[in-house]
């Protein structure tokens, strides 16, 4: 992935996180939700936004959070039914890919 491709992916992910209205309609249907907002897609999208925009949290913490998502797409179906245009599961998957690409780039630099 070139630097340009990575920037495009970051922009796409960031734009999707901003589209989320944080209505929390996805929270109750998330199989990983156990009381913490970050255990739902709205919380994960918020964490992605805060990490990429403000550098909050480590990539390791964000990675754990994103890889705890089962990608069942229940949230995505809810967003689709509400006609929000938000694709939380796809955004989470793309953010995972970006984190993996960044880790691979760091490993290449170190070796």
LUMNU-761917 format. One record per residue: chain; residue number from 1; residue in one letter; x negated, y negated, z of N, C-alpha, C in turn. Coordinates in pm, 1 decimal. Last residue first. Layout:
! residues N
+------+-------+--------+----------+----------+----------+----------+----------+----------+----------+----------+----------+
| finu | kolmi | drenza |     n.px |     n.py |     n.pz |    ca.px |    ca.py |    ca.pz |     c.px |     c.py |     c.pz |
+------+-------+--------+----------+----------+----------+----------+----------+----------+----------+----------+----------+
|    A |   NUM |      A |        X |        Y |        Z |        X |        Y |        Z |        X |        Y |        Z |
...
+------+-------+--------+----------+----------+----------+----------+----------+----------+----------+----------+----------+
//
This chain:
! residues 111
+------+-------+--------+----------+----------+----------+----------+----------+----------+----------+----------+----------+
| finu | kolmi | drenza |     n.px |     n.py |     n.pz |    ca.px |    ca.py |    ca.pz |     c.px |     c.py |     c.pz |
+------+-------+--------+----------+----------+----------+----------+----------+----------+----------+----------+----------+
|    A |   111 |      X |  -1355.7 |    378.2 |   1015.0 |  -1443.9 |    486.4 |    967.4 |  -1536.6 |    442.2 |    857.6 |
|    A |   110 |      X |  -1208.5 |    153.5 |   1066.0 |  -1294.3 |    205.1 |   1172.3 |  -1390.3 |    312.6 |   1124.3 |
|    A |   109 |      X |  -1058.4 |    120.9 |    837.3 |  -1155.9 |     18.0 |    872.2 |  -1255.2 |     69.6 |    974.7 |
|    A |   108 |      X |   -894.3 |    342.7 |    851.9 |   -988.2 |    330.9 |    739.1 |  -1097.4 |    229.0 |    771.4 |
|    A |   107 |      X |   -742.3 |    277.6 |   1079.5 |   -829.6 |    395.6 |   1081.5 |   -933.0 |    388.4 |    970.5 |
|    A |   106 |      X |   -597.9 |     56.5 |    982.0 |   -692.3 |     39.0 |   1093.4 |   -790.9 |    155.1 |   1100.5 |
|    A |   105 |      X |   -443.7 |    183.9 |    788.2 |   -538.8 |     80.1 |    747.4 |   -642.0 |     55.8 |    857.3 |
|    A |   104 |      X |   -287.3 |    348.6 |    948.9 |   -378.6 |    408.5 |    852.2 |   -484.9 |    308.1 |    807.6 |
|    A |   103 |      X |   -139.6 |    154.3 |   1085.3 |   -229.2 |    243.5 |   1160.5 |   -330.8 |    307.9 |   1067.1 |
|    A |   102 |      X |      5.5 |     44.9 |    871.3 |    -86.7 |    -39.4 |    948.0 |   -187.1 |     46.8 |   1025.0 |
|    A |   101 |      X |    158.1 |    267.4 |    796.7 |     63.4 |    208.4 |    701.6 |    -39.1 |    120.9 |    773.4 |
|    A |   100 |      X |    313.6 |    297.6 |   1030.1 |    221.8 |    404.7 |    988.7 |    116.4 |    349.2 |    893.4 |
|    A |    99 |      X |    460.4 |     58.0 |   1022.8 |    371.7 |     85.1 |   1135.6 |    270.0 |    193.7 |   1101.9 |
|    A |    98 |      X |    601.7 |     98.7 |    783.3 |    509.1 |    -13.0 |    795.2 |    410.9 |     10.2 |    909.9 |
|    A |    97 |      X |    762.0 |    317.2 |    851.3 |    664.5 |    329.1 |    742.8 |    558.9 |    219.5 |    752.4 |
|    A |    96 |      X |    919.5 |    198.4 |   1050.2 |    832.6 |    312.6 |   1083.1 |    721.9 |    324.6 |    979.6 |
|    A |    95 |      X |   1055.1 |     15.3 |    891.3 |    964.9 |    -35.6 |    995.9 |    870.0 |     74.6 |   1042.4 |
|    A |    94 |      X |   1204.9 |    194.2 |    738.9 |   1104.2 |    109.8 |    673.0 |   1005.4 |     52.3 |    774.3 |
|    A |    93 |      X |   1369.1 |    300.3 |    941.8 |   1279.4 |    389.0 |    866.1 |   1169.4 |    307.9 |    797.6 |
|    A |    92 |      X |   1507.6 |     68.8 |   1015.8 |   1424.7 |    139.4 |   1114.6 |   1324.7 |    229.6 |   1044.5 |
|    A |    91 |      X |   1642.4 |     19.2 |    776.5 |   1547.5 |    -79.1 |    828.1 |   1453.8 |    -15.3 |    929.7 |
|    A |    90 |      X |   1809.2 |    240.6 |    759.3 |   1709.5 |    217.3 |    654.2 |   1602.1 |    121.2 |    702.0 |
|    A |    89 |      X |   1963.9 |    189.8 |    989.3 |   1882.1 |    310.6 |    979.2 |   1773.5 |    293.8 |    874.1 |
|    A |    88 |      X |   2092.1 |    -63.0 |    933.3 |   2000.0 |    -42.4 |   1044.9 |   1909.4 |     78.6 |   1030.1 |
|    A |    87 |      X |   2177.8 |   -257.2 |    710.3 |   2146.0 |   -114.6 |    699.5 |   2044.6 |    -79.4 |    808.1 |
|    A |    86 |      X |   2440.5 |   -487.9 |    669.2 |   2322.0 |   -448.7 |    744.5 |   2302.6 |   -298.5 |    729.2 |
|    A |    85 |      X |   2675.7 |   -562.1 |    562.0 |   2562.1 |   -556.3 |    470.8 |   2432.5 |   -518.4 |    539.9 |
|    A |    84 |      X |   2915.0 |   -567.9 |    696.6 |   2810.5 |   -662.0 |    737.3 |   2694.8 |   -667.4 |    639.2 |
|    A |    83 |      X |   3156.5 |   -422.3 |    693.7 |   3115.3 |   -501.5 |    577.6 |   3010.6 |   -606.9 |    613.9 |
|    A |    82 |      X |   3227.2 |   -237.0 |    874.8 |   3250.4 |   -376.4 |    913.7 |   3209.5 |   -474.3 |    804.3 |
|    A |    81 |      X |   3138.4 |     -9.7 |    749.4 |   3282.2 |    -25.3 |    770.5 |   3318.0 |   -169.3 |    807.2 |
|    A |    80 |      X |   2863.8 |    -55.6 |    769.6 |   2925.4 |    -50.8 |    636.7 |   3075.5 |    -73.1 |    649.1 |
|    A |    79 |      X |   2829.5 |    -30.9 |   1042.8 |   2800.5 |   -159.4 |    978.5 |   2865.5 |   -167.2 |    840.9 |
|    A |    78 |      X |   2895.9 |    241.7 |   1064.7 |   2975.3 |    140.2 |   1135.1 |   2953.8 |      3.5 |   1071.4 |
|    A |    77 |      X |   2692.7 |    357.4 |    914.5 |   2832.0 |    375.0 |    871.2 |   2922.0 |    271.6 |    938.1 |
|    A |    76 |      X |   2478.5 |    286.5 |   1072.6 |   2485.6 |    235.9 |    936.1 |   2627.1 |    248.0 |    881.2 |
|    A |    75 |      X |   2525.0 |    433.2 |   1301.2 |   2525.3 |    286.0 |   1308.1 |   2543.3 |    226.6 |   1169.2 |
|    A |    74 |      X |   2489.9 |    690.0 |   1201.6 |   2621.7 |    650.7 |   1254.9 |   2632.5 |    498.5 |   1260.2 |
|    A |    73 |      X |   2244.8 |    788.8 |   1114.9 |   2315.6 |    692.2 |   1030.3 |   2456.5 |    655.7 |   1079.5 |
|    A |    72 |      X |   2054.7 |    935.4 |   1243.3 |   2182.4 |   1001.3 |   1212.8 |   2272.6 |    916.5 |   1123.5 |
|    A |    71 |      X |   1795.2 |    886.4 |   1332.3 |   1832.7 |    852.2 |   1194.7 |   1960.8 |    924.5 |   1150.9 |
|    A |    70 |      X |   1725.5 |    895.8 |   1594.8 |   1748.2 |   1024.0 |   1526.9 |   1776.7 |   1007.7 |   1377.4 |
|    A |    69 |      X |   1469.4 |    707.7 |   1743.3 |   1593.4 |    704.8 |   1665.2 |   1606.9 |    837.1 |   1589.8 |
|    A |    68 |      X |   1217.3 |    717.8 |   1835.1 |   1318.6 |    781.5 |   1920.0 |   1455.4 |    781.3 |   1851.7 |
|    A |    67 |      X |   1065.1 |    567.5 |   1667.8 |   1065.9 |    711.5 |   1642.5 |   1159.5 |    786.9 |   1737.1 |
|    A |    66 |      X |   1103.6 |    314.6 |   1782.4 |   1158.9 |    343.8 |   1649.7 |   1165.2 |    493.1 |   1621.6 |
|    A |    65 |      X |    971.3 |    342.2 |   2031.0 |   1111.1 |    301.8 |   2024.9 |   1173.8 |    341.8 |   1891.4 |
|    A |    64 |      X |    711.5 |    402.4 |   1950.9 |    786.9 |    496.2 |   2035.8 |    936.2 |    468.9 |   2027.6 |
|    A |    63 |      X |    655.4 |    164.1 |   1808.0 |    656.2 |    293.4 |   1741.0 |    735.5 |    396.6 |   1820.7 |
|    A |    62 |      X |    656.0 |    -24.6 |   2010.4 |    755.3 |    -33.5 |   1904.7 |    767.4 |     99.6 |   1832.4 |
|    A |    61 |      X |    430.3 |     63.8 |   2154.1 |    562.6 |     59.5 |   2218.1 |    673.7 |     56.9 |   2113.6 |
|    A |    60 |      X |    232.8 |     31.9 |   1955.8 |    256.8 |    163.0 |   2016.1 |    394.8 |    168.3 |   2081.4 |
|    A |    59 |      X |    232.4 |   -237.7 |   1909.5 |    278.4 |   -150.1 |   1801.3 |    307.5 |    -10.3 |   1854.9 |
|    A |    58 |      X |    362.4 |   -408.5 |   2202.4 |    255.9 |   -349.0 |   2121.7 |    315.6 |   -265.7 |   2008.7 |
|    A |    57 |      X |    540.7 |   -716.3 |   2245.7 |    527.3 |   -571.2 |   2255.9 |    416.2 |   -520.4 |   2165.5 |
|    A |    56 |      X |    570.7 |   -979.2 |   2014.7 |    607.3 |   -925.0 |   2145.4 |    601.5 |   -772.3 |   2145.1 |
|    A |    55 |      X |    520.1 |  -1126.4 |   1788.8 |    413.5 |  -1041.3 |   1839.9 |    443.6 |   -981.9 |   1977.0 |
|    A |    54 |      X |    720.5 |  -1268.3 |   1668.1 |    650.9 |  -1331.0 |   1780.7 |    538.0 |  -1247.5 |   1839.1 |
|    A |    53 |      X |    798.9 |  -1116.5 |   1442.1 |    806.0 |  -1262.4 |   1440.1 |    718.5 |  -1326.3 |   1547.7 |
|    A |    52 |      X |    759.1 |   -846.6 |   1505.5 |    700.4 |   -900.6 |   1382.9 |    700.2 |  -1053.0 |   1380.6 |
|    A |    51 |      X |    892.2 |   -827.9 |   1758.8 |    753.7 |   -784.7 |   1740.5 |    690.0 |   -852.4 |   1619.1 |
|    A |    50 |      X |   1148.9 |   -924.6 |   1715.2 |   1063.7 |   -990.5 |   1814.0 |    916.7 |   -952.3 |   1798.0 |
|    A |    49 |      X |   1238.7 |   -739.9 |   1516.1 |   1234.4 |   -883.1 |   1491.0 |   1136.6 |   -952.1 |   1585.9 |
|    A |    48 |      X |   1225.6 |   -498.8 |   1659.3 |   1148.8 |   -516.4 |   1535.0 |   1130.2 |   -664.7 |   1508.1 |
|    A |    47 |      X |   1410.1 |   -553.6 |   1863.5 |   1269.8 |   -527.3 |   1897.2 |   1179.7 |   -545.2 |   1774.8 |
|    A |    46 |      X |   1644.9 |   -573.9 |   1710.7 |   1598.1 |   -689.5 |   1786.9 |   1449.8 |   -674.3 |   1822.4 |
|    A |    45 |      X |   1660.4 |   -311.6 |   1619.0 |   1645.3 |   -421.0 |   1522.4 |   1594.8 |   -547.2 |   1592.2 |
|    A |    44 |      X |   1696.7 |   -182.9 |   1865.5 |   1578.0 |   -153.6 |   1785.0 |   1553.3 |   -264.1 |   1682.6 |
|    A |    43 |      X |   1942.6 |   -286.7 |   1941.5 |   1825.1 |   -311.3 |   2023.9 |   1696.3 |   -286.2 |   1948.1 |
|    A |    42 |      X |   2103.1 |   -181.7 |   1739.6 |   2095.4 |   -327.2 |   1757.1 |   1972.9 |   -363.6 |   1840.9 |
|    A |    41 |      X |   2071.0 |     96.8 |   1779.3 |   2015.9 |     32.3 |   1659.4 |   2006.3 |   -118.8 |   1675.1 |
|    A |    40 |      X |   1960.6 |    172.1 |   2117.9 |   2060.6 |    166.5 |   2011.1 |   2001.8 |     92.2 |   1891.8 |
|    A |    39 |      X |   1792.0 |    138.6 |   2324.3 |   1818.2 |    277.2 |   2284.9 |   1928.0 |    284.5 |   2178.0 |
|    A |    38 |      X |   1790.7 |   -121.7 |   2399.3 |   1686.5 |    -79.5 |   2304.4 |   1701.0 |     65.9 |   2262.4 |
|    A |    37 |      X |   1987.0 |   -126.9 |   2596.1 |   2018.9 |   -176.7 |   2462.7 |   1916.4 |   -130.9 |   2359.2 |
|    A |    36 |      X |   2035.0 |    153.7 |   2798.7 |   1945.7 |     43.9 |   2762.1 |   1974.3 |      2.5 |   2618.8 |
|    A |    35 |      X |   2218.2 |    365.3 |   2815.8 |   2231.3 |    252.1 |   2904.9 |   2142.1 |    133.3 |   2873.9 |
|    A |    34 |      X |   2149.0 |    550.7 |   2626.6 |   2169.8 |    598.0 |   2764.1 |   2171.2 |    480.5 |   2861.4 |
|    A |    33 |      X |   2160.5 |    643.7 |   2294.2 |   2194.1 |    538.6 |   2389.7 |   2224.9 |    598.7 |   2527.1 |
|    A |    32 |      X |   2127.7 |    831.9 |   2104.4 |   2013.8 |    810.3 |   2194.4 |   2043.1 |    705.0 |   2301.0 |
|    A |    31 |      X |   2355.5 |    834.9 |   1946.5 |   2328.8 |    951.8 |   2031.7 |   2211.1 |    933.1 |   2126.8 |
|    A |    30 |      X |   2572.1 |    562.1 |   1921.6 |   2433.2 |    604.4 |   1907.6 |   2403.3 |    721.7 |   2001.3 |
|    A |    29 |      X |   2817.3 |    456.9 |   1966.2 |   2810.4 |    574.2 |   1878.2 |   2668.9 |    627.6 |   1860.7 |
|    A |    28 |      X |   2785.2 |    231.1 |   2120.7 |   2852.9 |    347.9 |   2179.5 |   2843.7 |    473.1 |   2093.3 |
|    A |    27 |      X |   2651.1 |     50.0 |   1938.2 |   2589.9 |     99.7 |   2061.7 |   2654.4 |    229.4 |   2109.3 |
|    A |    26 |      X |   2771.6 |    -67.6 |   1725.4 |   2694.9 |     53.9 |   1698.6 |   2648.6 |    122.6 |   1827.4 |
|    A |    25 |      X |   2873.6 |   -303.6 |   1804.5 |   2970.5 |   -199.4 |   1769.5 |   2901.0 |    -65.3 |   1745.9 |
|    A |    24 |      X |   2718.7 |   -526.7 |   1856.5 |   2704.7 |   -410.0 |   1943.8 |   2809.5 |   -300.4 |   1918.4 |
|    A |    23 |      X |   2675.8 |   -751.5 |   1713.0 |   2812.2 |   -729.5 |   1762.0 |   2819.7 |   -611.8 |   1859.6 |
|    A |    22 |      X |   2454.6 |   -864.5 |   1588.5 |   2445.0 |   -819.2 |   1727.6 |   2582.1 |   -802.3 |   1791.8 |
|    A |    21 |      X |   2444.2 |   -911.2 |   1325.2 |   2515.0 |  -1011.9 |   1405.1 |   2515.0 |   -977.6 |   1553.9 |
|    A |    20 |      X |   2174.0 |   -874.9 |   1112.3 |   2250.0 |   -810.1 |   1218.9 |   2313.4 |   -918.0 |   1306.9 |
|    A |    19 |      X |   2008.2 |  -1028.5 |    959.6 |   2146.6 |  -1010.4 |    913.9 |   2234.2 |   -946.7 |   1020.9 |
|    A |    18 |      X |   1757.9 |  -1005.3 |   1071.1 |   1830.7 |  -1130.8 |   1089.2 |   1977.1 |  -1119.4 |   1049.6 |
|    A |    17 |      X |   1678.5 |   -757.3 |    983.2 |   1698.4 |   -776.1 |   1127.7 |   1776.4 |   -904.5 |   1154.6 |
|    A |    16 |      X |   1653.7 |   -806.4 |    709.0 |   1758.4 |   -716.8 |    757.0 |   1784.1 |   -736.5 |    906.5 |
|    A |    15 |      X |   1429.4 |   -974.6 |    708.9 |   1558.3 |  -1025.4 |    661.0 |   1673.6 |   -937.8 |    708.4 |
|    A |    14 |      X |   1232.5 |   -794.9 |    801.7 |   1266.6 |   -912.0 |    880.5 |   1403.5 |   -967.4 |    839.8 |
|    A |    13 |      X |   1220.7 |   -613.3 |    586.8 |   1257.6 |   -567.7 |    720.7 |   1306.5 |   -685.6 |    804.1 |
|    A |    12 |      X |   1134.6 |   -786.2 |    382.1 |   1260.6 |   -712.2 |    368.9 |   1311.5 |   -665.6 |    506.1 |
|    A |    11 |      X |    885.7 |   -868.3 |    486.0 |    991.5 |   -966.5 |    458.1 |   1127.7 |   -898.8 |    450.7 |
|    A |    10 |      X |    747.4 |   -624.7 |    493.9 |    769.2 |   -701.2 |    617.4 |    883.7 |   -800.2 |    599.2 |
|    A |     9 |      X |    743.1 |   -568.9 |    219.8 |    812.9 |   -479.2 |    310.7 |    844.1 |   -550.8 |    441.8 |
|    A |     8 |      X |    581.0 |   -780.9 |    131.1 |    718.3 |   -766.2 |     79.8 |    801.6 |   -679.1 |    172.6 |
|    A |     7 |      X |    344.6 |   -717.8 |    268.7 |    413.8 |   -844.2 |    297.6 |    558.3 |   -839.7 |    248.2 |
|    A |     6 |      X |    281.0 |   -477.0 |    142.2 |    306.9 |   -478.5 |    285.7 |    383.1 |   -605.0 |    324.5 |
|    A |     5 |      X |    230.7 |   -563.3 |   -116.9 |    340.5 |   -470.3 |    -91.6 |    380.2 |   -471.8 |     55.2 |
|    A |     4 |      X |      1.1 |   -722.1 |    -64.0 |    122.3 |   -782.5 |   -121.3 |    243.3 |   -694.2 |    -93.7 |
|    A |     3 |      X |   -181.5 |   -532.1 |     22.3 |   -142.5 |   -638.1 |    115.1 |    -12.2 |   -702.7 |     68.1 |
|    A |     2 |      X |    -71.2 |   -208.2 |    -98.7 |   -150.6 |   -330.2 |   -104.6 |    -99.8 |   -430.9 |     -2.7 |
|    A |     1 |      X |    -84.8 |    117.0 |      0.0 |      0.0 |      0.0 |      0.0 |    -89.6 |   -123.6 |      0.0 |
+------+-------+--------+----------+----------+----------+----------+----------+----------+----------+----------+----------+
//
